[in-house]
């Protein structure tokens, strides 16, 4: 179907010709059907690019996708939020993403003022009042006009409205977290124009190794998940910072065009970026966090999953001692591919390179307050791999439901049952040990204990607590001064000065490694800090 072109104001054609042409203008139903047909074709082509059966199929997919933008003009409005090249994507991105989008794509990213004006309040005016000059307040707080009028008058044509607002916020000398609050309090909806954008879903890909041809797609789960996790994946190759920046850009774009803002990828550290070859065309790029954003106990990692260079999903692993809090999200386009294989290799990566032996899937991943997890039946995906609910009551419920389903082949658990099953986190242990009495490390309880220590010992003075704890812990360990931020954790340990010297030196190494250039050094240091692990396990 091709769009009917509107005629000029003065036409040389006869009235009859114009009447005949107008009869062929597509109706709204035609436009919707045309858009859905193009969307479905785009999905198939993207899948073929990641999972080609032959090299010619891959070339064909790339060739058709390269020209896809030229085919969507007449249904562009019906393909919004698809991520297809040439369309618009609308989303209220957070402060870090808004800055990155504005810096990277310039005027292609703008404020959706029409949508903003439909809101009940002009929240931007309150944010502007925090960063503009005091003498400008009355001009901003003017009931006769909106903040959008003030912005356009103030910037006088310099850059986009978004870039100008971001520059104003950054000019105030505020801490980054305060800048973030000022921006996000405004609730600005953004529009990303994907015309000619290489990071659109249509075009986004990273360099890949030899093309892997999928003459058969391995959809089934491994017959022995434990043996598969024990299999070796490729080495953890450190990616040079300049190349890592491109990987981070690709990961941010892949998630941003699917309404995802994953903290570790949004704030990824270009100095800690690893690439791992996992076979069958699968590459996993793993990102760490920069020092200021690291968690107190866990080491938080984000992953981009690539199949033949095409982003097919993302994942995370939060590691402490031998435990990995793990999760994966394969993008809907690729869920008919090799999801079980990707999760197995992700688990093998964290076992081999981070020392993980216990894997936990949080209940959000399987549907707790997450309709997508319920719709996908995620609980049974993990159950069939060997994961079991931590909660013994939910474990018994799952066993009962499994028996019921086995008596009725082809039946499925209804959403209500899946929501009940999603009330517990899931756990899998490499050693196959029983889950009776199993307890995860309670990092929240450790954090609350630190708060009580600050109140009791330092009267709530947090600066003094960090400073004096660092001195006390350093003296107890007989070590050079340990980092103030991590010292409070060690300050919880009773009679630390009585620890054997070997355990002291291991703990000192852990506290320093937390703020090394790459946090993986901290993960590896934790593996030998048995006495510290025993203490944290008491919470």
DAVEN-V609259 format. One record per residue. N is the residue number from 1. RES is the residue in one letter. PHI is phi in radians with two decimals (NA if undefined). D_FIRST is the distance of its C-alpha to the first C-alpha in Angstrom with 1 decimal. Layout:
n	res	phi	d_first
N	RES	PHI	D_FIRST
N	RES	PHI	D_FIRST
This chain:
n	res	phi	d_first
1	X	NA	0.0
2	X	-2.09	3.8
3	X	-1.27	6.8
4	X	-1.35	9.4
5	X	-1.55	12.5
6	X	-1.19	15.8
7	X	-1.34	18.4
8	X	-1.23	21.8
9	X	-1.05	24.8
10	X	-2.06	26.3
11	X	-1.98	24.1
12	X	-1.52	25.4
13	X	-1.35	22.9
14	X	-1.27	24.4
15	X	-0.98	23.9
16	X	-1.11	22.4
17	X	-1.08	19.6
18	X	-1.14	18.8
19	X	-1.12	18.9
20	X	-1.12	16.5
21	X	-1.16	14.0
22	X	-1.13	14.6
23	X	-1.14	13.9
24	X	-1.73	10.1
25	X	-1.15	10.1
26	X	-1.16	8.5
27	X	-1.38	11.6
28	X	-1.05	13.1
29	X	-1.10	12.6
30	X	-1.07	8.8
31	X	-1.13	9.3
32	X	-1.10	12.0
33	X	-1.12	10.3
34	X	-1.12	7.5
35	X	-1.13	10.6
36	X	-1.15	12.7
37	X	-1.12	10.7
38	X	-1.17	10.9
39	X	-1.08	14.4
40	X	-1.13	15.5
41	X	-1.12	14.4
42	X	-1.06	16.3
43	X	-1.05	19.2
44	X	-1.10	19.4
45	X	-1.16	19.4
46	X	-1.10	22.1
47	X	-1.12	24.1
48	X	-1.09	24.0
49	X	-1.19	25.2
50	X	-1.44	28.1
51	X	-2.19	28.9
52	X	-1.28	28.0
53	X	-1.43	29.5
54	X	-2.41	29.8
55	X	-1.14	29.8
56	X	-1.19	27.0
57	X	-1.14	24.8
58	X	-1.09	25.8
59	X	-1.09	25.0
60	X	-1.12	21.5
61	X	-1.04	20.9
62	X	-1.14	22.3
63	X	-1.15	20.4
64	X	-1.20	16.9
65	X	-1.13	18.2
66	X	-1.04	19.6
67	X	-1.83	16.3
68	X	-1.16	14.4
69	X	-1.01	15.2
70	X	-1.22	13.3
71	X	-1.71	9.9
72	X	-1.86	10.7
73	X	-0.96	11.7
74	X	-1.33	9.5
75	X	-2.12	10.6
76	X	-0.93	13.9
77	X	-1.13	16.0
78	X	-1.55	14.9
79	X	-2.01	15.8
80	X	-1.03	19.3
81	X	1.14	22.2
82	X	-1.62	20.2
83	X	1.43	21.8
84	X	-1.29	18.6
85	X	-0.95	19.1
86	X	1.62	18.1
87	X	-1.76	18.4
88	X	-1.83	21.6
89	X	-2.16	24.2
90	X	-1.98	26.8
91	X	-2.91	30.2
92	X	-1.49	33.9
93	X	-1.10	35.1
94	X	-1.29	38.8
95	X	-1.06	41.1
96	X	-1.11	41.2
97	X	-1.20	37.4
98	X	-1.07	37.0
99	X	-1.10	39.5
100	X	-1.10	37.8
101	X	-1.07	34.3
102	X	-1.16	35.8
103	X	-1.20	37.9
104	X	-1.54	35.2
105	X	-2.02	32.1
106	X	0.97	33.7
107	X	-1.23	31.7
108	X	-1.19	28.5
109	X	-1.99	30.3
110	X	-2.41	31.3
111	X	-1.41	32.9
112	X	-1.49	30.6
113	X	-1.11	33.0
114	X	-1.04	31.0
115	X	-1.22	31.2
116	X	-1.06	34.8
117	X	-1.17	35.9
118	X	-1.37	34.9
119	X	-1.24	37.6
120	X	-1.27	41.0
121	X	-2.27	43.0
122	X	-1.66	42.9
123	X	-1.17	44.0
124	X	-1.07	43.3
125	X	-1.03	46.3
126	X	-1.14	48.6
127	X	-1.19	47.5
128	X	-1.08	47.8
129	X	-1.10	51.3
130	X	-1.45	52.4
131	X	-2.16	51.5
132	X	-1.44	51.9
133	X	-1.22	55.4
134	X	-0.99	57.7
135	X	-1.21	58.1
136	X	-1.58	54.3
137	X	-0.98	54.3
138	X	-1.14	54.6
139	X	-1.23	51.7
140	X	-1.33	49.5
141	X	-1.55	50.9
142	X	-2.08	50.0
143	X	-1.13	48.8
144	X	-1.45	47.5
145	X	-2.58	44.7
146	X	-1.79	42.8
147	X	-1.07	43.1
148	X	-1.10	39.9
149	X	-1.18	41.7
150	X	-1.13	44.7
151	X	-1.04	42.7
152	X	-1.20	41.0
153	X	-1.24	44.3
154	X	-1.29	46.1
155	X	-1.40	43.8
156	X	0.88	43.7
157	X	1.42	40.5
158	X	-1.47	41.6
159	X	1.14	38.7
160	X	-1.52	36.4
161	X	-1.01	37.7
162	X	-1.11	37.3
163	X	-1.05	39.2
164	X	-1.18	41.9
165	X	-1.11	42.5
166	X	-1.09	42.8
167	X	-1.14	45.2
168	X	-1.10	47.2
169	X	-1.10	47.6
170	X	-1.28	48.6
171	X	-1.36	51.1
172	X	-1.44	53.3
173	X	1.22	55.0
174	X	-1.45	54.1
175	X	-1.03	54.0
176	X	-0.98	50.6
177	X	-1.16	50.6
178	X	-1.25	51.5
179	X	-0.97	48.7
180	X	-1.04	46.3
181	X	-1.12	47.6
182	X	-1.06	47.4
183	X	-1.19	43.7
184	X	-1.24	42.6
185	X	-1.15	44.6
186	X	-1.31	42.3
187	X	1.04	39.3
188	X	-1.44	36.8
189	X	-1.37	33.1
190	X	-1.95	31.3
191	X	-2.15	27.8
192	X	-1.90	26.8
193	X	-1.51	24.1
194	X	-1.62	22.8
195	X	-1.11	21.3
196	X	1.16	22.8
197	X	-1.55	24.9
198	X	-1.29	26.4
199	X	-1.66	27.4
200	X	-1.10	24.0
201	X	-0.99	23.4
202	X	-1.03	21.0
203	X	-1.96	23.8
204	X	-1.11	27.1
205	X	-2.84	29.6
206	X	-1.99	33.2
207	X	-0.96	35.1
208	X	-2.17	35.9
209	X	-1.36	38.5
210	X	-0.99	37.9
211	X	-1.08	34.6
212	X	-1.74	35.2
213	X	-1.66	33.4
214	X	-1.73	32.9
215	X	-1.14	33.5
216	X	-2.44	34.5
217	X	-1.63	33.7
218	X	-1.54	36.9
219	X	-1.45	35.9
220	X	-1.27	39.3
221	X	-1.27	42.0
222	X	-1.14	45.0
223	X	-1.10	47.7
224	X	-2.34	50.3
225	X	-1.08	48.9
226	X	-1.07	52.3
227	X	-1.12	52.6
228	X	-1.17	49.1
229	X	-1.23	49.9
230	X	-1.33	53.1
231	X	-1.15	51.2
232	X	-1.43	51.1
233	X	-1.78	48.0
234	X	-1.18	48.0
235	X	-1.14	50.1
236	X	-1.54	49.3
237	X	-1.39	48.5
238	X	-1.27	49.1
239	X	-1.60	46.3
240	X	-1.02	47.5
241	X	-0.92	46.8
242	X	-1.12	44.6
243	X	-1.30	42.3
244	X	-1.10	42.6
245	X	-1.03	41.2
246	X	-1.16	37.9
247	X	-1.11	38.0
248	X	-1.14	38.6
249	X	-0.99	35.7
250	X	-1.11	33.3
251	X	-1.16	34.8
252	X	-1.05	34.6
253	X	-1.12	31.0
254	X	-1.03	30.1
255	X	-1.42	31.8
256	X	-1.07	30.9
257	X	-1.54	27.2
258	X	-2.36	28.1
259	X	0.98	30.5
260	X	-2.14	33.5
261	X	-2.30	36.6
262	X	-1.50	39.0
263	X	-0.87	42.4
264	X	-1.17	43.4
265	X	-1.40	40.2
266	X	-1.02	40.0
267	X	-1.91	43.6
268	X	-0.97	43.8
269	X	-1.64	46.8
270	X	-1.12	46.0
271	X	-1.48	49.6
272	X	-2.31	49.0
273	X	-2.38	45.9
274	X	-2.14	46.1
275	X	-2.12	43.9
276	X	-2.27	44.5
277	X	-1.45	43.2
278	X	-2.08	42.8
279	X	1.47	41.7
280	X	0.96	38.5
281	X	1.35	36.6
282	X	-1.57	37.5
283	X	-2.09	39.0
284	X	-2.07	40.3
285	X	-1.77	41.0
286	X	-1.93	43.7
287	X	-2.05	44.5
288	X	-1.74	47.7
289	X	-1.83	48.5
290	X	-1.20	50.6
291	X	-0.89	54.2
292	X	-1.14	54.0
293	X	-1.83	51.3
294	X	-1.29	52.8
295	X	-1.38	53.9
296	X	-1.08	57.7
297	X	-1.92	57.9
298	X	-1.40	54.6
299	X	-1.88	52.8
300	X	-1.72	49.1
301	X	-2.19	46.5
302	X	-2.00	42.7
303	X	-2.32	40.6
304	X	-1.87	37.2
305	X	-1.71	36.0
306	X	-2.10	34.3
307	X	-2.12	33.0
308	X	0.93	32.7
309	X	1.52	32.6
310	X	-1.64	29.7
311	X	-1.12	30.9
312	X	-2.00	30.6
313	X	2.98	33.0
314	X	-2.47	36.2
315	X	-2.72	39.7
316	X	-2.58	43.1
317	X	-2.56	46.8
318	X	-1.91	49.7
319	X	-1.90	52.9
320	X	-2.53	56.5
321	X	0.92	59.2
322	X	-1.73	57.9
323	X	-1.79	55.3
324	X	-2.18	51.6
325	X	-1.39	49.4
326	X	-2.15	46.1
327	X	-2.77	42.5
328	X	-2.45	39.1
329	X	-2.39	35.5
330	X	-1.49	32.8
331	X	-1.03	29.4
332	X	-0.88	27.3
333	X	-0.98	24.8
334	X	-1.94	27.9
335	X	-1.25	30.0
336	X	-1.57	29.3
337	X	-1.69	31.0
338	X	-2.09	34.8
339	X	-1.10	35.8
340	X	-1.11	39.3
341	X	-1.09	39.9
342	X	-1.09	38.9
343	X	-1.16	41.2
344	X	-1.08	44.0
345	X	-1.23	43.9
346	X	-1.07	43.8
347	X	-1.11	46.9
348	X	-1.11	48.5
349	X	-1.08	47.9
350	X	-1.25	49.8
351	X	-1.16	52.5
352	X	-1.26	53.1
353	X	-1.80	52.8
354	X	-2.19	53.7
355	X	1.33	56.2
356	X	-1.32	54.5
357	X	-2.20	56.0
358	X	-2.14	54.9
359	X	-2.08	51.3
360	X	-2.13	50.3
361	X	-1.89	46.9
362	X	-1.24	47.0
363	X	-1.16	46.1
364	X	-1.05	43.2
365	X	-1.08	41.4
366	X	-1.82	41.8
367	X	2.24	40.8
368	X	-1.22	43.6
369	X	0.96	41.9
370	X	-2.54	38.7
371	X	-0.99	36.2
372	X	-1.10	34.1
373	X	-1.17	37.2
374	X	-1.19	37.7
375	X	-1.04	34.2
376	X	-1.40	34.4
377	X	1.10	37.9
378	X	-1.08	39.3
379	X	-0.95	42.9
380	X	-1.26	42.8
381	X	-1.01	41.2
382	X	-1.32	44.3
383	X	-1.01	46.7
384	X	-1.20	45.8
385	X	-1.45	46.6
386	X	2.01	50.0
387	X	-1.24	49.7
388	X	-2.34	51.8
389	X	-1.07	52.2
390	X	-1.15	55.0
391	X	-1.28	56.1
392	X	-1.13	58.1
393	X	-1.15	57.3
394	X	-1.19	53.5
395	X	-1.10	54.3
396	X	-1.16	56.1
397	X	-1.07	53.2
398	X	-1.13	50.8
399	X	-1.10	53.1
400	X	-1.14	53.4
401	X	-1.15	49.6
402	X	-1.10	49.3
403	X	-1.10	51.9
404	X	-1.07	50.1
405	X	-1.16	46.8
406	X	-1.17	48.6
407	X	-1.44	49.8
408	X	-2.28	46.4
409	X	-0.94	44.1
410	X	1.57	40.5
411	X	-1.37	41.4
412	X	-2.30	40.4
413	X	-1.22	42.2
414	X	-1.37	41.0
415	X	-0.97	40.1
416	X	-1.10	43.6
417	X	-1.15	45.3
418	X	-1.09	43.1
419	X	-1.18	44.1
420	X	-1.15	47.7
421	X	-1.15	47.5
422	X	-1.47	46.0
423	X	-1.40	49.2
424	X	-2.18	50.8
425	X	-1.16	50.0
426	X	-1.93	49.9
427	X	-2.39	52.2
428	X	-2.43	52.6
429	X	-2.03	55.7
430	X	-1.09	55.9
431	X	-1.43	59.5
432	X	1.25	58.7
433	X	-1.14	61.3
434	X	-1.11	61.4
435	X	-1.56	59.7
436	X	-1.06	62.7
437	X	1.40	64.0
438	X	-1.18	61.2
439	X	-2.30	60.7
440	X	-1.36	58.1
441	X	-1.17	59.3
442	X	-1.65	59.2
443	X	-1.16	58.2
444	X	-1.16	58.0
445	X	-1.13	61.7
446	X	-1.10	62.7
447	X	-1.06	61.0
448	X	-1.17	62.9
449	X	-1.13	66.1
450	X	-1.08	65.6
451	X	-1.07	65.3
452	X	-1.10	68.5
453	X	-1.07	70.3
454	X	-1.09	69.3
455	X	-1.21	70.6
456	X	-1.28	73.8
457	X	-1.60	74.9
458	X	-2.15	73.5
459	X	1.05	73.3
460	X	1.48	69.6
461	X	-1.43	69.8
462	X	-1.25	66.9
463	X	-1.11	67.6
464	X	-1.13	71.2
465	X	-1.08	70.0
466	X	-1.16	67.8
467	X	-1.15	70.5
468	X	-1.29	73.5
469	X	-1.12	71.7
470	X	-1.06	70.9
471	X	-1.18	74.6
472	X	-1.13	75.8
473	X	-1.17	73.4
474	X	-1.05	74.1
475	X	-1.17	77.8
476	X	-1.13	77.5
477	X	-1.51	75.5
478	X	1.10	77.8
479	X	-2.13	74.7
480	X	-1.03	73.6
481	X	-0.95	71.8
482	X	-1.46	68.8
483	X	-1.03	65.6
484	X	-1.04	66.2
485	X	-1.15	62.8
486	X	-1.64	63.5
487	X	-1.12	67.3
488	X	-1.08	67.0
489	X	-1.16	65.7
490	X	-1.23	68.7
491	X	-1.15	71.0
492	X	-1.26	70.3
493	X	-1.32	72.2
494	X	-1.23	75.8
495	X	0.89	78.5
496	X	-1.05	76.1
497	X	-1.17	79.1
498	X	-1.59	80.6
499	X	-1.13	77.7
500	X	-1.03	78.6
501	X	-1.04	78.0
502	X	-1.11	75.3
503	X	-1.19	73.2
504	X	-1.10	73.8
505	X	-1.16	72.5
506	X	-1.16	69.4
507	X	-1.16	68.6
508	X	-1.04	69.2
509	X	-1.13	66.7
510	X	-1.09	64.1
511	X	-1.10	64.5
512	X	-1.30	64.2
513	X	-1.14	61.3
514	X	-0.99	59.1
515	X	-2.02	58.7
516	X	-1.31	58.5
517	X	-1.04	55.8
518	X	-2.18	54.0
519	X	-1.26	54.5
520	X	-1.07	54.5
521	X	-1.03	58.2
522	X	-1.16	58.8
523	X	-1.02	57.2
524	X	-1.20	59.4
525	X	-1.14	62.5
526	X	-1.09	62.0
527	X	-1.08	62.3
528	X	-1.81	66.0
529	X	-1.58	66.8
530	X	-1.11	68.0
531	X	-1.20	70.4
532	X	-1.13	67.8
533	X	-1.06	65.4
534	X	-1.08	68.2
535	X	-1.18	68.7
536	X	-1.09	65.1
537	X	-1.20	64.9
538	X	-1.34	67.6
539	X	-1.41	65.3
